[in-house]
Amino acid sequence: MVLRRKRVSEQNQPKLLMEVFVQLLRFCSLLPAIVAASGALAADADNGKRLAETRCVTCHIVAPSERRVVTDAPPFEAIARKFASNPDTLAFSIIDPHPRMNVTLTRREAQDLAAYINTLAK
């Protein structure tokens, strides 16, 4: 019986290899689409800058060249330094902001804004 099982597994080996090859070929054919989609889904720092200039500027210093005498909210450069080691966390922090932040953003807008803030890290 042991010999018979060995023969069966030897007979199935080419079929198994063919199945693995077909699956690998399918994956490789989808790889360009996956790469293209990830680029399309990447956060847009330029849109984040526009959002910052229109919705965040009332409380935050959103550009390095801006200066204010009094501000309670941290400048975006300081936020960028704080989240420099884990920039993905910044987008989640923007979606679930502190109570004084009266701005509602979509997930995409939060990702774009986080991408812009991350460009300010030094």
ABEGO torsion letter per residue (X at the ends): XAAAAAAAAAAAAAAAAAAAAAAAAAAAAAAAAAAAAAAAABBBAAAAAAAAAAAAAAABBABAABBBABBABBBAAAAAAAAAABAAAAAAAAABBBAABBBBBBAAAAAAAAAAAAAABX
